[in-house]
Amino acid sequence: MVGPGEVDLAGSLEPLRQDLPAHAVVAFHARELAGFPIAESVRAAWDIEAIRREHLAFIEIWDDPAAASLAPSALTVQTMLVADWLALLRADPRLPGEFMDAQWPATRSTEVYRRMHERLAEESAAEFAALVTPARRRSGYGGHPSAPFPTRSAAARPR
C-alpha cells in the first residue's frame, strides 16, 4: 500500500505483532526527489488501467438495480456482492487519489458497493437469521441450505 503522509504503522500493527511472522510487513517512508515525480513512479509500478477496468467492471454489474435479483435470495446476492468487492480490493492497492486522474472510479465503486449492500442488508440479515435460528430447525427445517444457484459472482466471470 502506498499512502500519503506518515502512518503510525507500528501502532496500528501492535495488537497483531505477536501473531505476525518475522519480516511479514515491509514498511518504509519515501519522499519525492527533484526531477523524479512520485506520480510517474506510481504509474510505472502499477497497471493503473487494469485497476481502472476492475473498478468499471464492478460498477457495471452492481450499479444496475437488477443486480439485486442475480440470485433467488438477498443473502446470496449480498454474498456475491461482498465477494466481488473483496476481489476488487485485492486488485486495487488504494493508491493515493493525488496520483490518479479526475475520472478515477474508486469513489464511485465504493458508493455503488455501499448502496447495494444497504439495499440488501435487511432482507439478507433476516434470511441469515432464519437459517441459524434453532427454533426453525426444531420445527422440521433440516438445516440444509438450498442447492447452489448457477450464477457466478462477477469476480469469477471472465473479463
C-alpha positions in Angstrom: 0.0 0.0 0.0 1.2 3.5 -0.8 -0.2 6.2 1.5 0.3 9.9 1.6 1.9 11.4 4.7 3.2 9.4 7.6 1.2 6.5 9.1 1.7 5.0 12.6 2.1 1.5 11.2 3.8 0.2 14.4 0.9 1.4 16.5 -1.7 0.0 14.0 0.0 -3.4 13.9 0.8 -3.6 17.7 -2.2 -5.8 18.5 -1.2 -8.2 15.7 2.5 -8.1 16.2 2.7 -11.3 18.3 0.8 -13.2 15.6 2.8 -11.9 12.6 5.9 -13.9 11.5 9.2 -12.1 11.4 9.5 -9.8 8.4 5.8 -10.2 7.4 5.5 -6.4 6.9 7.9 -4.3 4.9 7.5 -0.6 5.5 9.4 2.5 4.6 8.9 6.2 4.2 9.8 7.8 0.9 9.9 11.3 -0.3 9.9 12.8 -3.8 13.2 13.9 -5.1 13.5 16.8 -7.5 13.3 15.5 -11.1 11.7 12.2 -10.1 8.0 12.7 -9.6 6.3 10.1 -7.5 3.2 10.2 -9.7 5.2 8.9 -12.6 6.7 6.1 -10.5 3.3 5.1 -9.3 2.0 4.8 -12.9 5.1 2.8 -13.8 4.8 0.5 -10.9 1.1 -0.4 -11.1 -1.1 -1.1 -14.1 -3.4 1.8 -13.5 -5.6 1.0 -16.5 -6.1 -2.6 -15.3 -7.1 -1.4 -11.9 -9.5 1.1 -13.6 -11.1 -1.7 -15.6 -11.7 -3.7 -12.4 -13.5 -0.8 -10.9 -15.5 -0.2 -14.0 -16.5 -3.8 -14.3 -17.7 -3.8 -10.7 -19.7 -0.6 -11.3 -21.2 -2.0 -14.5 -22.5 -5.1 -12.7 -23.5 -3.7 -9.3 -24.8 -0.2 -10.2 -27.6 -1.9 -12.1 -30.7 -2.2 -9.9 -31.4 -5.5 -11.5 -28.3 -6.9 -9.8 -30.3 -7.3 -6.7 -32.0 -10.2 -8.4 -29.0 -12.0 -9.7 -29.9 -14.9 -7.4 -33.1 -16.1 -5.8 -32.2 -14.7 -2.3 -30.9 -11.4 -1.0 -28.4 -13.3 1.2 -26.9 -15.0 -1.9 -26.8 -11.7 -3.8 -25.1 -10.0 -0.9 -22.6 -12.8 -0.6 -21.8 -12.3 -4.4 -21.5 -8.5 -3.9 -19.1 -8.9 -1.0 -17.0 -11.5 -2.9 -16.8 -9.2 -5.9 -15.9 -6.2 -3.6 -13.1 -8.2 -1.9 -11.7 -9.2 -5.3 -11.7 -5.6 -6.3 -9.9 -4.6 -3.1 -7.3 -7.2 -3.9 -6.8 -5.7 -7.4 -6.5 -2.1 -6.2 -3.7 -1.2 -3.8 -5.7 2.0 -3.0 -3.1 4.4 -4.3 -3.5 8.0 -3.2 -6.0 9.9 -5.2 -3.5 12.7 -5.9 -1.8 10.2 -8.3 -5.0 9.4 -10.2 -6.9 11.3 -12.8 -10.1 13.2 -12.2 -12.2 10.3 -13.6 -10.6 7.7 -11.2 -13.6 5.3 -10.5 -12.7 4.2 -6.9 -15.1 6.6 -5.2 -17.9 5.6 -7.5 -17.3 1.9 -7.0 -17.3 2.5 -3.2 -20.6 4.3 -3.4 -22.1 1.5 -5.6 -20.9 -1.1 -3.1 -22.4 0.7 -0.1 -25.7 1.5 -1.8 -26.2 -2.2 -2.9 -25.0 -3.5 0.4 -27.5 -1.3 2.2 -30.3 -2.2 -0.2 -29.7 -5.9 0.6 -28.9 -5.6 4.3 -32.3 -6.0 5.9 -33.6 -8.9 3.8 -30.3 -10.8 3.8 -30.0 -10.4 7.6 -33.5 -11.8 8.0 -32.6 -14.7 5.7 -29.4 -15.4 7.7 -31.2 -15.2 11.0 -33.8 -17.7 9.7 -31.1 -20.1 8.7 -29.4 -20.0 12.1 -32.4 -19.9 14.4 -32.6 -23.2 16.4 -36.4 -23.0 16.6 -36.6 -23.3 12.9 -34.5 -26.5 13.0 -36.8 -28.0 15.6 -39.8 -27.2 13.5 -38.7 -29.5 10.7 -36.1 -27.5 8.9 -33.2 -29.8 8.3 -30.6 -27.2 8.3 -29.6 -28.0 4.7 -29.0 -24.9 2.5 -30.7 -24.9 -0.8 -28.8 -26.1 -3.8 -26.3 -23.7 -5.1 -27.6 -21.3 -7.7 -25.6 -21.5 -11.0 -24.9 -17.7 -11.2 -21.3 -16.9 -10.6 -20.2 -13.8 -8.9 -18.7 -11.1 -11.1 -15.3 -11.8 -9.7 -15.4 -15.3 -11.2 -16.6 -14.1 -14.6 -14.0 -13.8 -17.3 -13.3 -10.2 -18.3 
